[in-house]
Amino acid sequence: MSIERFILRKLSRCKQKQLRANLLQLLIIRIQKAEQQRIAMEKARRNAV
């Protein structure tokens, strides 16, 4: 199971506000990091051609 799926599953079942906020922030950070990696890969591909 991916970490993102784990976080989503925990978010759907969690009732503690602070824990939900932390999980949501972690998910947002992971999405932003993945987006940065995608952009870097696209730039590398363009520079390689």
ABEGO torsion letter per residue (X at the ends): XBAAAAAAAAAAABABAAAAAAAAAAAAAAAAAAAAAAAAAAAAAAAAX
